[in-house]
Amino acid sequence: MSVQIICDSACDLSEATLSEYGVDRVSLKVLLKGKEHEDGQDLSPKEVYDAMRNGEAPKTSQVTAQDFRELFTEKIAADQPFLYIAFSSALSGTYQSAKVVEQELKEEYPKAKFAVIDTKAASLGYGLIVLRAAEESRKNATLRELISLVSYHSKHMEHLFTVDDLAYLQRGGRVTKAEAFVGSLLKIKPLLHVDDGNLVPLEKIRGQKKVFKRMIELMEERGKDLKRQRIAISHGDSEERAKQLASMIEERFSPADIHIDMVGAAIGAHAGPGTIALFFINEEYR
């Protein structure tokens, strides 16, 4: 029996994509206007972005241990081997909740074949790892082989992203209130990346055109084997800009594929509308 791939909603893969690849998903929680929602199920990213544009400040919470216990137990009862590929442990407690349940269930069911692995990745950087694992699972890769593949892609996944309004990052503590104020006045676009699972400011650039140009330059500096890769771009309800960046990448690097999806509600609640993120591998593609 092939290994079932499980992810959480912070991978920002659409319902259609998850269904196409046969991937199961658990959802982070989003609190909006006093009501708790299941990310990707009863709340669309568009609803979250529209609310944020109107001054709302949604909050998020991790997948619960109980959610994991129910899903994992169901798979174990069916004698289904599985691999839960998790959102960065530096950005959410979701991975830790899953690890606690993993340890408990392995004591209860010592013959069960499953694992939990931290990608240290987010949004479609995380989503690309999930898709690659799902492809190999279909070819009947073993659990050990999938863990090795996921570890490799997690180690070498690059995240480059920019936001439209620094105020959203300020709420999350990524920039100071003063930086957000001055940046907004000067139309500064922060360029950030992910380092060991954490969001880290990289550069400050004035103007959208310049930030896209810089993302392409960094992609050329950091990326390897780009023609063989599936590249990903996620956006905070800004599809035209995402397509603009995709066109620039296609012209420069001609990658095997460019996957575009919207930043989901759980991550979008912190990054805000207008976010553009780019993901690729910085090593030989496997």
N, C-alpha and C positions, 0 to 999 in steps of 0.2 A: 504494500500500500504506500502511495506517495505521501510525503510529509505535507501536512496542511500548514500553510502560511497564515499567520495572524498578525495584524498590525493595529495601531490605534488611529484615531481621526486626525492626529497632528501630522500625518503623512501627506495630507491634502490631495489625495487621489479621489477622483469622483466615484460615485456609486457605480456608474457604468464601467469604469476602468477596473474597479475591484471585482465586479461581477465577471467581466471578461477574463480576468486572470485567476478567478476562483479563490480570492483572498477573503478571509473573515476579518471583521473590524470590530473593535470596542471603541466607545466614544468618551472623550473628555466631556466635562460639563461646562456649560456657559450660563451665567446668571445675567439676565437682561430684564430690566423693568420689574424686578422683584420675582421673576419666574425662572426656575431652573430648566434648562433645555439640554438635550443630547446633541452634541455637535455632529452635524452631518445627517441627522435623522429628522428632528422636528424643528430645526432652525437652519435656515440657509445663510451662507456667508453674506449674500446681498442684504438680507434683513439686518444683519449686524452692522454692516458698513453704513447703511442708510440711517440707522439709529445713532451711530457715532457721529455722522455728519450733522445730526440734529442735537448733539450735545450729550448723548448718553455715554456712560462709561461702563461697559460690560466687564464682568469678572469671570474668571475661569477656575475650575478645579479639576484635579486628576481623576483618572479612572479608579474606582474603588477596589479594594481587595475582594469584596464580595462579588463584584462583576467578574473578576478574574477567576475566582473559585468556581463560580457557576459554569463559565465557559470551559475552563480547563478540565473540570470534572466530567463534563459532558463528552469531551474528546477522549478522555481516558476510559470512560465507560464503553465507548464504541471501539476501543482498542486502536484509536487513530493517532499516529505519531504527529507531533506538531511543533512548530517553532514560532514563538511570539517575538517579533522584531519590534523593539521599543523606541519611542521618542526619547531624545536626549535626556539623560538623568540630571544634567546640569540645569535643565529648564523646567522640569516637572518631577513630581514624586511618583509618577505613574510606574516607572521602571522598578522602583524600590517596592511598591505594592505588589507588583507581579513577582518579584524575587522572593518575597516573604511567602506568598502562596505556593510558588514553585518548591521551596524547601519543605513546606508542610506536606504537600501532596506527594513528593518523592519519598517521604517517610511513610505515608499511608499506602502508597502504591509503588513499591520499589521496582516493579517491572515496567512501569510506564515509560514511554519513550518521548520525551519532550525537552525543550530548553527555552530559556529566556535570555535575550541578548540586547545589550544597549548599543544603539547606533551612534550616539553622540551627535545625531543629525536632526534636522527639523524641516518641516514643510516638504517640498518636492525633492530636497536632498535626501531626506528620509524615504520619500516615496520611490525614488529611483532604486534605492537599495531593496525595497520591498518587491518591486517589479522584477528586478534581476533574480532575486531568490525564487519568486513564483515561476519564472521561466525555467529555472533549473529543476525545481520541484516537479514540474510537468515531465521532465526527462528522467524522473525517478532518482534524482540525486539523494544521497543518504543525509541523515540529520547532521552527521559530522561534516560532510562536504558542504552543506548549506551554511553551517556555522562558520566555516573557514571562508567561504565566499562573502558572507555578510560582514565578517570582521575586516576583510580586505577592502571592500567598498566603503565601509564606515571610516576606516583609517584614511582613505584617500579622497573622500568626498569634499569638494570645495563649495562653500556658500558665499555668494556675494550679493548683497542686497542694499536697497535704498528705500527711504520712506518719503512720503509726500509732505507730512507735517510732523515736525519734531515734538510737538506737544504730546503725541501718543507715546513716544519713547520716554518722554519726561515723566509721564504718569507711572511708567513701569520702572523708573529709576535708571534708565540707560543713559540719559543725559540730564544735566541740571536744569532747573527752571530758567536760569539766566541764559544758558546755552540755547535752550529752545526758543526763548524770546528773541535773542540776537540773531539766531539762525534763520528764524522766520522772516525777520526784517530784511536780512541780506539775501534771502532766497537760497540759503545754503542747503545742499543735499548731502546728508551724511552717507558715507559708504561704509558698510559694516561687513564683517565676516564672522565665521564661527571658529573658535579655537578651543579644542578639547571640550566641545559641547556647549561652550559659552558664547553669547553674542558679544563681539568686541568691535568697538569703533576702529576704523581703518584710516579713513581720510575724510576731509570735508571739502566738498566741491560746489562751486557756484554754477547752478543751471543744469537742467535736465539733459540737454544734449551732451554736455561735458561729462556727466556722470555715466552715461551709456558708453561714451568713447573710452572712458577709463575702465569700465567693466570689461570691455573687449580687450584692452591692453593687458589687464591682469589675467584674463582668460588665456591670452597668448603666452604670457610669462609662466603661468602656473600649470596650464593644461598640457596633457600628453595624449597622443593617440586619439586626437579629437575626431578624426574622420570616422572612426569605428564606434564612437560613443552615442548613446542616447543622452542628449542634453535636456535639461528641464528649465522652464521659466514659470514661476508662479506670480500672481498679481492680486492686488487688493481692489477688485472691481475696476480694473484699468486694462481691459483686454487689448485695446488698440495700441497702447504703449508696449505691452508685452509682445505683440506682433511686430512692432517696430524693432524692438531689440532682437527678436528672432530673425528678422530679415537681415539685420546687420551681421548676425552670427552665421547665417546661411551663406551669405556672400563671402565672408572672411574664411570660414573653416569647413563648410560643407559637411557637417556631422551626419551620422547615419540617420538620426531622428531628432526632432525637437518636440518635447512634450510640454504643452501649455495647460495649466489648470489654475483655478482661483485659490488664493490663500484661504483656508477654511476659517470657520468662526473662532476656534480656540486660539489660533495664532494671530488671526486678524484682529482680535480684541485687544491685542497689545501693540501690533505694528500699525494698524489703522488703514483706512482706504488710501489707495494710491501707491501702496507698497509694490515694488518690483524686485524679484529675487531670481538669481541665476545659479544653476548647479551643474557641476561637471566633475570628472575624475582627474586627479593630478598625477596619475601614474598609468602604466600600461593597462588597457581595458581588459577585464576578464569577464 
